[in-house]
Amino acid sequence: EGRDLEEDRLYRIPAAGGDGVALTATGAGEPAPSPHGIAYVSYDPQADGYDNAQLYLLPPRGGEARAVAPGFDRTIGNSTVCDLPATSSGGITWAVDGKSPLAIPSLDGTAPLCRFDLGSGEGEPLTEGRLVVYGHAVAGDRIALAVATPTDPGNIYLLEGGSLRQLTHVNRDFFDEVQTAEPEFFAADSGEGHSVDTWAIRPHGAADGQKVPTILMIHG
């Protein structure tokens, strides 16, 4: 029978008061209105077990919502699972033209800000590199981002003209006193045709090719 996702439905409530009218049949997280409709995060109500959170669009005048990017095989929201920023959807906004929703999916251990095309359903990353965007706000053609990296728990950046510029340097004094190791990403073959995202963290100061004791930690 699928899932029961009615507890977080989206409602329209008259400003003058009165009963609310349910606009969605399932949960609707992080709703973001625009002239093109209301974008929100939800799950396929017919899916059983684990399923990716998807980006949906509700028509401006109501009606049946549709998945914006049904072929996008990644979950919407930061699910990188670390001990720095908490996992979250990261919010949904709209590009300055009001035609493209912006959302944060999880991609191979990163969480970039992506722009989704309402027609093709394609998701275009607006940020590059091994970073996690865990919050953002749009102001015209500029976007403020809360960004974490493997060696920085979080700072505010500005995305403008395709360039990302760091604005804050929180914990600078702390990092002046400690040594950090940059995780090295690679994809391991599971032996069954699956690719497993893997990171190696070498001891600080270890030379390339140097053999060091290894601890293997498997998550999942």
C-alpha positions as CSV (number, residue, x, y, z in Angstrom):
1,E,0.0,0.0,0.0
2,G,3.0,2.3,0.1
3,R,3.9,4.8,2.7
4,D,1.8,7.0,5.0
5,L,3.3,10.4,4.5
6,E,0.4,12.6,5.3
7,E,1.6,14.0,8.6
8,D,3.6,16.8,6.9
9,R,1.3,17.8,4.1
10,L,1.2,21.3,2.7
11,Y,-1.9,23.4,3.4
12,R,-3.4,26.6,2.2
13,I,-5.0,28.6,5.0
14,P,-7.2,31.7,4.3
15,A,-5.7,34.9,5.6
16,A,-9.1,35.9,7.0
17,G,-9.2,32.6,8.9
18,G,-11.0,29.3,8.3
19,D,-10.1,25.7,7.6
20,G,-7.0,24.9,5.8
21,V,-7.1,23.0,2.5
22,A,-4.5,20.3,1.9
23,L,-2.5,20.9,-1.3
24,T,-0.4,17.8,-1.2
25,A,-1.3,14.1,-0.5
26,T,2.1,13.4,1.0
27,G,4.6,15.2,3.2
28,A,6.1,18.4,1.8
29,G,9.4,19.5,3.3
30,E,11.0,22.9,2.7
31,P,8.2,24.4,0.5
32,A,9.4,27.3,-1.7
33,P,6.8,29.2,-3.7
34,S,7.4,30.9,-7.0
35,P,5.2,32.0,-10.0
36,H,5.8,28.6,-11.5
37,G,4.5,26.7,-8.5
38,I,5.7,25.5,-5.1
39,A,8.8,23.4,-5.0
40,Y,9.2,21.0,-2.1
41,V,11.0,17.8,-1.0
42,S,9.1,14.5,-0.5
43,Y,9.2,10.8,-1.2
44,D,7.5,8.6,-3.7
45,P,4.4,7.4,-1.7
46,Q,4.4,4.1,-3.6
47,A,8.0,3.2,-2.8
48,D,8.7,0.7,0.0
49,G,11.9,0.6,2.0
50,Y,14.7,3.1,1.3
51,D,14.0,5.8,-1.3
52,N,15.6,9.0,-2.4
53,A,14.0,12.2,-1.3
54,Q,12.9,13.9,-4.5
55,L,12.2,17.5,-5.6
56,Y,8.5,18.0,-6.5
57,L,6.6,20.9,-8.0
58,L,3.0,21.8,-7.2
59,P,1.2,23.9,-9.9
60,P,0.5,27.5,-8.9
61,R,-3.3,27.0,-8.9
62,G,-3.1,23.6,-7.2
63,G,-3.5,20.2,-8.7
64,E,-1.3,17.2,-8.9
65,A,2.3,17.7,-8.0
66,R,5.0,16.1,-10.2
67,A,8.6,15.1,-9.6
68,V,10.9,17.7,-11.1
69,A,13.8,15.3,-11.8
70,P,12.5,11.7,-11.7
71,G,15.7,10.4,-13.4
72,F,18.0,12.1,-10.9
73,D,19.3,9.1,-8.9
74,R,20.4,11.0,-5.8
75,T,18.7,12.1,-2.7
76,I,17.8,15.8,-2.2
77,G,19.3,17.0,1.0
78,N,22.6,16.8,2.8
79,S,23.0,13.1,3.9
80,T,26.8,13.1,3.9
81,V,26.7,11.9,7.6
82,C,29.5,13.6,9.5
83,D,30.2,15.0,12.9
84,L,30.2,18.6,11.7
85,P,27.1,20.0,10.0
86,A,23.9,18.1,10.8
87,T,22.2,16.3,8.0
88,S,19.4,18.4,6.6
89,S,17.7,19.3,3.3
90,G,19.6,22.6,3.2
91,G,16.5,24.4,2.0
92,I,15.0,25.1,-1.5
93,T,15.1,28.5,-3.2
94,W,14.6,29.8,-6.7
95,A,17.1,31.2,-9.1
96,V,16.9,34.9,-9.8
97,D,14.9,34.3,-13.0
98,G,12.2,32.5,-10.9
99,K,12.3,29.6,-13.4
100,S,14.7,27.1,-11.8
101,P,14.6,25.7,-8.2
102,L,17.9,25.5,-6.3
103,A,18.4,22.5,-4.0
104,I,21.2,20.5,-2.4
105,P,21.5,16.8,-3.3
106,S,24.1,14.4,-1.9
107,L,26.6,13.3,-4.6
108,D,29.3,10.8,-3.7
109,G,30.2,12.3,-0.3
110,T,29.6,15.9,-1.3
111,A,26.6,18.1,-1.2
112,P,26.7,20.8,-4.0
113,L,24.2,23.5,-4.7
114,C,22.4,22.5,-7.9
115,R,20.0,24.3,-10.3
116,F,17.2,22.1,-11.6
117,D,15.6,22.6,-15.0
118,L,11.8,22.3,-14.9
119,G,11.7,21.0,-18.4
120,S,14.5,18.5,-18.7
121,G,14.8,17.6,-15.0
122,E,18.6,18.0,-15.3
123,G,20.5,19.1,-12.2
124,E,23.4,21.4,-12.8
125,P,25.9,21.8,-10.0
126,L,26.7,25.4,-9.2
127,T,29.6,24.6,-6.8
128,E,32.6,22.4,-7.5
129,G,35.0,20.4,-5.3
130,R,34.7,18.1,-2.3
131,L,32.6,20.3,-0.2
132,V,29.2,20.2,1.6
133,V,26.7,23.0,1.2
134,Y,24.4,22.9,4.2
135,G,22.5,26.2,3.8
136,H,22.0,28.9,1.2
137,A,20.2,32.2,0.5
138,V,19.6,34.0,-2.8
139,A,19.9,37.7,-3.2
140,G,19.6,38.7,-6.9
141,D,22.4,37.1,-8.8
142,R,24.4,36.4,-5.7
143,I,24.0,33.4,-3.4
144,A,25.3,33.1,0.2
145,L,26.4,29.6,1.2
146,A,27.2,27.8,4.4
147,V,30.0,25.5,3.4
148,A,31.9,22.7,5.1
149,T,34.9,20.8,3.8
150,P,36.7,17.8,5.2
151,T,39.1,20.0,7.1
152,D,36.8,23.0,7.9
153,P,33.6,22.6,9.9
154,G,31.9,25.5,8.3
155,N,32.2,29.1,6.9
156,I,30.1,31.5,4.9
157,Y,30.9,31.8,1.2
158,L,29.6,34.0,-1.7
159,L,28.8,32.6,-5.1
160,E,28.8,35.3,-7.7
161,G,29.4,35.1,-11.4
162,G,30.3,31.4,-11.1
163,S,33.1,32.1,-8.6
164,L,33.0,31.0,-5.0
165,R,34.6,33.4,-2.4
166,Q,35.1,32.7,1.3
167,L,33.7,35.5,3.5
168,T,34.3,34.3,7.0
169,H,37.2,32.5,8.7
170,V,35.6,31.0,11.8
171,N,38.1,29.0,14.0
172,R,41.1,30.5,12.2
173,D,43.0,30.7,15.5
174,F,42.3,27.1,16.3
175,F,43.5,25.9,12.8
176,D,46.6,28.0,13.2
177,E,47.5,25.7,16.1
178,V,46.5,22.2,14.9
179,Q,47.4,20.0,12.0
180,T,44.8,18.5,9.8
181,A,44.9,15.7,7.1
182,E,43.0,16.0,3.9
183,P,41.0,12.8,3.1
184,E,41.9,11.3,-0.2
185,F,38.8,10.1,-2.2
186,F,38.7,7.1,-4.4
187,A,36.1,4.6,-5.6
188,A,36.6,0.9,-4.6
189,D,35.2,-2.0,-6.6
190,S,32.9,-4.1,-4.4
191,G,33.6,-7.2,-6.6
192,E,29.9,-7.4,-7.4
193,G,29.7,-4.6,-10.0
194,H,29.2,-1.8,-7.5
195,S,31.3,1.2,-6.8
196,V,31.9,2.1,-3.1
197,D,32.9,5.6,-2.2
198,T,36.1,5.4,-0.1
199,W,38.4,7.8,1.7
200,A,41.9,7.3,3.0
201,I,43.3,9.6,5.7
202,R,47.0,9.4,6.0
203,P,48.8,10.4,9.2
204,H,50.0,14.0,9.1
205,G,53.5,14.1,7.5
206,A,53.3,10.7,6.0
207,A,55.2,10.6,2.7
208,D,53.8,9.2,-0.5
209,G,54.4,5.5,-0.7
210,Q,55.3,5.2,2.9
211,K,53.7,2.2,4.7
212,V,51.7,3.1,7.8
213,P,49.4,1.2,10.1
214,T,45.9,1.1,8.8
215,I,42.5,1.1,10.4
216,L,39.5,0.1,8.2
217,M,36.1,1.5,9.2
218,I,33.0,0.4,7.3
219,H,29.8,2.4,7.5
220,G,26.5,1.1,6.2
